[in-house]
Amino acid sequence: SKKNDIFPIIPDTRKISPIKSQVVYENTEIIFEKKRIIEDSLDYYFVKNLKSHWDFHTVQSIKLFSEVIAKYINDVIVPDVVHIFGFQFGYLAKLLNPNIKKIFNIRKIEAENTLIKSKNDLEEIESLPPLFYGTIYSNAVVLTSKRIINEIMSGEIESDLREIILKRYKNVFGLVNGIDYGIWNPKHDYYIKHNFSDKEVFNKNLCKSKMQKFLNLE
């Protein structure tokens, strides 16, 4: 709605049982879980890796993981949007079908460690690190705040992404972690039994009592 503002709505599906699970590549034990949210009738797919010892700090592991995921998404799911979390998986943005919209979420800009700054020695990934591919090939790039973006552009924060962000400024957004107080406000929250505010806290005790009774707590 405003320049450099983005408001993604991501449902909490952790407690919803998947309606479909499929092993994509047995050797890597990568599976996709499909979940449907009743409220919006949309399907959400989540990638899970069953190998706890999987090393995402090596170029080889990241490359294989990205190729397996991209092939399954392009050939089987063909979604409208793919949300890519983490600078390590930016290479995925290049491998996905151009018709699929891609959001690349960089959680910590200081995570530009040796993996990011070093040149990869694999010809298939050419000469750029994954972070660069995610920033170049995604439709939208999300950082943790507008301030971070401005500090990178001004040079206050040293980052190899500066030139790319300057060129793709209209596609780069700052999203501060937090909640929408217009929605999550106990004063008019539709989902609680008794509304309350900082000036009218008595009803909060009623909510607490009902919760204790519901959970069978003293």
Secondary structure as GFF3:
##gff-version 3
##sequence-region A 1 218
A	DSSP	beta_strand	20	25	.	.	.	ID=ss1
A	DSSP	beta_strand	30	37	.	.	.	ID=ss2
A	DSSP	beta_strand	42	49	.	.	.	ID=ss3
A	DSSP	alpha_helix	59	72	.	.	.	ID=ss4
A	DSSP	pi_helix	73	77	.	.	.	ID=ss5
A	DSSP	beta_strand	81	85	.	.	.	ID=ss6
A	DSSP	three_ten_helix	87	89	.	.	.	ID=ss7
A	DSSP	alpha_helix	91	95	.	.	.	ID=ss8
A	DSSP	beta_strand	101	105	.	.	.	ID=ss9
A	DSSP	three_ten_helix	109	111	.	.	.	ID=ss10
A	DSSP	alpha_helix	114	117	.	.	.	ID=ss11
A	DSSP	three_ten_helix	123	125	.	.	.	ID=ss12
A	DSSP	alpha_helix	130	137	.	.	.	ID=ss13
A	DSSP	beta_strand	140	143	.	.	.	ID=ss14
A	DSSP	alpha_helix	146	154	.	.	.	ID=ss15
A	DSSP	alpha_helix	162	167	.	.	.	ID=ss16
A	DSSP	three_ten_helix	169	171	.	.	.	ID=ss17
A	DSSP	beta_strand	172	174	.	.	.	ID=ss18
A	DSSP	alpha_helix	202	214	.	.	.	ID=ss19
###
